[in-house]
Amino acid sequence: MVKNLTEGRPLNLLFFFALPMVAGNLFQQLYNMVDTAVVGKFVGEDAVAAVGSSFPIVFLSVAVASGLSMGCTVVVSQLFGAGRIHEMKTTISTAIISLGVLGLLIMGLGTLLAGPLLQLLGTDPDIMADSRTYLQIYFGGAVFLFLYNTLNGIYNAQGDSKTPLIFLMISSLTNIVLDLLFVIRFGMGVAGVAWATLIAQGLCAVASLLVLLRRMRRMPCEPEKQGVKLPLFHMVAVKRIAQIGLPSMLQQSLVSLSMMMQGLVNSFGKVLVAGYTAATKIDSLAMLPNMNISNAMSSFTAQNIGAGKYERVKEGLKACLLMVAVFSLLITVIIFLFGNQLLSLFLDPGDASGAMGYGLAYMHTVSLFYILMGLLFVPNGMLRGAGDMAAFTFSSMANLFSRVGIAYALVHLTPLGANAIWWSIPAGWLIGAAVSLLRVKSGKWMRKAVADR
């Protein structure tokens, strides 16, 4: 259901808007988590490492798709908040066409370059074949990945976070059933979980597109635009989307490039890779509330800037910071209480000195600082929704480059060893948050509305 975010109490509005987004992304994360869990339980530890070794590349493709789709989200939100429905519809069709074509290009390139990319990461020869198979099949569904992320962003831009949740729930359940069928019944191993993901994502993307097209046909344009021909593709819309989408893609890609610390992780051997892979699955879930509250802040900011309600944006920022503080504390407690049980979904619980030990060390270190992640993500979500992409990008780069630099420095200059990798993550959050909060305080973000350019 379409929802106007320019009216109502910000705390209640943002909480109930963000909650389905968190749940939806939880189901989306289940795709890769179930892949890892199924191969870990029914194939072996080498299979877990094979899926995990390809994760930075998978994350990079998701980063490009979600970053570009964020450009669509912000522009659609600002136009929707301003009541410019005719322009909004053109922006939506332009985004679907553009990102659909880009998804096809990534599909072809990714399938061809899967092997060289894995070699670049220093993937262990023992798991190279399975890693390449998983990655090639995954890239075969890149067009569905790009299409779904674009559609999800459009729904969120209109204040609707429930419809994507429904599609993701059905898709995730389909993925689980197919994982079990392909791996246990047909013995397809790593290839089986990759095909399950591709099929489930494809069904989700097509169904989501059909529902959105039906909704757009029924949504009336403003009175003065009634009867005016609606362009399906317009370069003004491309330019607006690119102004937000390209920096967002850069930021998301830099996140994945910081995860190219996988090369550093790989240098410690496949036992640590397995433990690190399992821990990052849990960590990805733990980050969801902060990430989605940030995304909710972007849509809230964009709609209210479109409506000219700048003071309301500041109220929304305070509400979101309160929410991330509460969620961060709760998740940290859960990880310390149930870390062993969570990791045992992927690893042998009796392996305390091996992969299990590395996974616990990662989780216990990083989870203590989730509040810093929230202090980075929420102001960045506000800057992105306002169209202040230079500040957004600078904050993101400060976080991510410092994280990689600190990790390599600590590994080579201190006796911390692999522990340096997890300590570098909160250090990067702290630096990025300082940059972002200073920009928010300056007030310069108020002059960056992209829909007016």
N, C-alpha and C positions, 0 to 999 in steps of 0.2 A: 504494500500500500504506500502511495506517495505521501510524504510528510513534510510539512513546512517547519523548518528549524529556526525560523525567525521569531517565533512566538512560543510562550511557555517558560516555565522555570528551567534555567539551563542545566542544573544538576540532575533533575529527574529526566529531562529530555535526553541529555547525553548518555546517562546510564542505560536507559531502555533502548536507545539507538545503538550504543556500543555493544550491549550484551549479545544480540544475535550475531554481530560481526565476530565477536570472540568465539562464539559457538561454531560459526561457519568456518572460521579459520582452523578451529580445532579439528573439525572433520576433514578439512583440506590437508592438514598435517598428517592425518591418519593414513593418507595414501602412502607416503614414504615410510612412516612408522610401521604400518602393517607389512609392507614389503620387507623391512628389516627383521621384524619379529618372526614372520613366517619362514624366511630363509635361515634365520638363526636357530629356530627350533627344529626344522625339518630337513635342512641341508647341511649346515655347519658353520663354524666360526669364520672360515675363509670366505664363505658366501656373504656373511655380514660385512666383512672388510671390503669385499668386491662392490657391494652396494654403497658402502660408505666412501670408498675412494672416488666414486663418481659424483658424490654429493656436491662438492664445490661447483662443478660444471652445471649440474642440475639447478643449483641455487642461482647461478648466474643467469640461466635462461629464464627462470622465474622472476629474477630481479629486473631484467630488461622488460619483460611483459608487464609486471606490476608497476614499474616506474613510468613507462609510457602511458599506461592506462590511468595513472594518477593525473596526468595532464588533462585527460578527458573528464575525470571526476571533478576537478577544480573548475574548469571552464563551464561544464554543465551546471554545477552547483551555483556559480555566480549568475549565470543566465536565468536559472530557475528562480533564484531569490529575487532577481530584478523583474520577474514576470515576462521575460522575453522568450516565449515558448517556441515561436517559429525558428529563431536562431538556434535554440537548444536542440530542436529536432534535426536540423542540418548538421550540427556539431556531432550528434550521436551517430548519424549515418556515415559521416565522414570518418569518424573514429573506427567504426566497425570495418569499413572497407580498407582503410590504411593499415590497421594493425593485423587484419586478417591476411593481407598480402605479405606483410613483414613476417608473420608466423610461418607462411609457406617457405619463404627464403631461409629462415632459421632452420626449418625442418630439413631442407636439402643440405645446407652447409654443415649442420650438426651431425647428420648421419655420416657424411664423408670424413669429417675431422675428429670423430670420436676417439680413434686410436692415438693420433698425435697429441691430442689434448691430455689424455691420460698419461702418456709418456712424459709430457711436460711437468705433470704433477709428481713424477717419480713413483708411479704406482708399482707395487711389488710384482715381479714377473709371475709369481705363483697365482695371482688373482687377476692378471691382466685380461685374459680371455673372457672371464665372466663379467668383468667391469665394462669391457667394450661392448659386449652383447647387450647388457642392461642399458647402456647409454645410447646405443644406436636405436633400439626400440623406443626408448623414451623420446628421443628427438623426432621419431616418426609421428608423434602426436603434438608437435609444437604448435601447429595451427590451432588446435583445440585449447591449448594453454593460453595463447594470446587472445583468442576469442572470448574465453571464459573470463579472464581478468578484465578485459574491456567492459563486458556486460556487467560484471560485478560492480565495477566502478560507477557505471551509469545508474544502477539501482541505488547505490549508496548516495550518489549525488542528489537523488530525488528524495532522500530521507527514508528509503526503503531498505532496511537491512534484514528483513524477514524472508523475503522471496529467495535471495541467494542461499539463505540457510536451508530452506526446504530442498533446493536442488542439491546442495552439498551433502545433506544427510542421505538422500537416496543414492547419490553417486558413491559416497564412501562405503555404504553397505554393499553396493554392487561390487566395489573393489575388493572388499573383504571376502565375499563369496567366491569371486573369480580367483583371488590369490590362493585360497584353500583348494579350489577345484583344480587349478592348473599345476600347483606344486605337489599336492598330496595324491590326487587322483591320476593326473597325467604325467607326473614326475618331470616337469619342465624346468625345475630349478629357478635360477635367477631370471631366465627369459620369461618364465611364467608370471612372475610378479610384475615384470615390465609390461607385458601384454595386458595384464589386468588393469594396470594404471591407465594405459592408453585408451582402452575401451570405456572405462568408467568416466574418464575426463571427456571423451568425445560425446557420450550420451548427455552429460551434464551441460556442455556448451551448446549443443543443438537445442535441447529443451529450453534453456535459458533464453536463447535468441528468439525462439518462436513466441514465448510469452511476452518478451519486450516489444516485439513488432506489433503484437495485438494491442498492447497498452498504448503505444505511441499513436496508432490509428485512432484510438478513442479519445485521446487527450486533445481538447480544443486549443487552437492558437488564440492569441489576443485578438479582439474584435477588428482592429485595423488591418490585420494580416489574413483575415478570412478570405479564402478564394485565391490568395497569392500562391503561385507555384513554389513548391518546396524543393530546393536543390538537394540532390543526394550526396553531392561532394562539392566542397568549397575550400579554396586555398586559404581564405581568412581563418576558417576553422582549423585547418592544418597548422597555420602559424601560431594560433593561440594555444593549441594543444602542445605544440613543440616547445613553446616558451616555458611551460610547466613540466611537460613530460620528459624532455631531454635532460634537464638537471636532475629530475627525480630518478630517471634511469641511471644517470651517472652515480648518484648517491647509492642506489640499490646495487649497482654493479660494483661499486667500491666496497660495499658490505661483502659481496661474494669474493672480491679480490682479497679482502682481508682474511677471508676464509681460505684463500690460497696458502695460508699458513699450513694448509693440509700438506704442502710440500715439506714444511718443517716437521709436522707431525709424522709424516711418512718416514722421515729420517731416523725416528726412534724405533721403527720396526712394526710388524703387523699386529702384535699384541696390543701395543698402545693405540694403533689405528682402530682396532675393534672397540676398545674401551672409550676412546674419544668419540667414535661414531655413535655408540649407544648413549653417551652423556649428552651429545649435541641434539639427539632426538628429544630427550626430556627437556633440555634447555630451550629448544624451539617451541615446545608447548608452553613452557613457563613464561616466555616472552610475549605470548599472544595477547594477554590483557593490555599490556603497555602499548604494543603495536597497534591494536585496534582502537584503543582510546585515542591514540594519536591520529589514526585515520578518521575517526569520528570528529575530532577537533578540526581536521582539514575541511570536511564537508560543512560543519557548523560555521566555521570562519568564512568560507566561501559564500554560503547562502546569505549570511548576515552582512558581509561586505557588499554583496549585490543589492541588498535592501538598504544599505547605508547605515547600518546599526553597529558602529564601531565599539561603543561602550559595552554592548552585549557580548562582543567577542572576548573582551577582558574578563567578563563574568564567567564565560565558558572555560577560559584558561584556568581560572581558580578552581572550578568544579572538576576539571580533568586532572589537575595536579593532586587534588584530594583523592580522587579515585585511584590513581596509580600508586599513591602512598599506601593505601589500604590493601590493594591487590598485591603489591610487592611484598609487604610484610606477611600476608597470608601464604603466598607461594613459597617464600623462604622457609617458613615453619613446616610446610608440607614436605619440602625436599629433605629437610634435616630429619624429619620423623620417618619418612617412607622412601628415602633414597635407595636403599638396598632392594626393596620390593619393586620399585620402578625400573631399576637397571636389570633386575632378574627377568624382566620381560624379554630382554634381548641377549643376556649373557648368563653363563653358568654361575649361580649364586655362590658356589663354593670356591670360586677362583679369586679369593681376596687379594692375593699378591700379584695377580696378572691384570687382565683387561678390566675386571671388576674394580680393582683398587685404583686404577687410573681414572675410571669413570667417576668414582666417588670423590676423588680428589678434585676433579674438575667441578662437579656439581656443588660441593661444599664451599669452594672458594668463590665461584661466580655468583651463586644465589645470595650471598651476603650483601651484594651491591646492586640488586635489582632496582632499588629506589633511584640510583644514579641513572640507570637506563630510562626510567620514567621521566626524570628531569631533563633528559636529552630529547626523548621522542615527542613529548607533548608540545613544548615550544616549537620544535621543528614542524610538527603537524600544523600549528598555527601559522608559521611563516609560509609554509607551502600553500595553505588555503588562501592566504592573503596575496599570493603571487610574488612574494619576496624571495625569489629563487637564488639570488646571489648569496644572501645570508644563509639560506638553508643549505646550499651546497658547501659553503665555507665551513659551517659547523660540522657537516657530515664528513668532510675531508679531514678536518682537524681530529675528529674521533678516530677515523679508520686508519689514516696514515700513522698516527701516533701509536695505535694499537699494534700494527705490524712491526714498526720500528722498535717499540719497547719489547715485544716478544723476542725478536732476533737478538737484541742487545742483552736481555736477561739470560737467554739460553747460552750465549757465547762468553759473557763476561761475569757471570755469577754461578754458584754451585746449585742453583735451583733446578737445572735440567728441564724436564718436561713441564714442571710446575710453573715455569715462567710463562708458558702459553696461556694458562688460565688467568694468571695475575695481570697480564697485559690488557685483558678485556675491560674490567672496571676502570683501569687507568684511562683508556680511550673514551669511555663514557663520561668521565669527569671532565676531561678537556673539552669535548664537544659540547657538553651541557653549559659550561661557562661561556662559551662563545654564543650559543643560542640565546641564553637568558639575557645577556648584555644587549643583544639586538632587539629582543622583545621590549626591554625597558626603554630603549631609545625612542620607540614610537614610529620609526621610519617605515615600518611595514604597512602603515595605513595608506600609503600613496602608491601601492603596487598592483591594484586590481587589473587582472589580465583581460577581462571581458570588455574593458573600455579601450583597449589598444587596437 
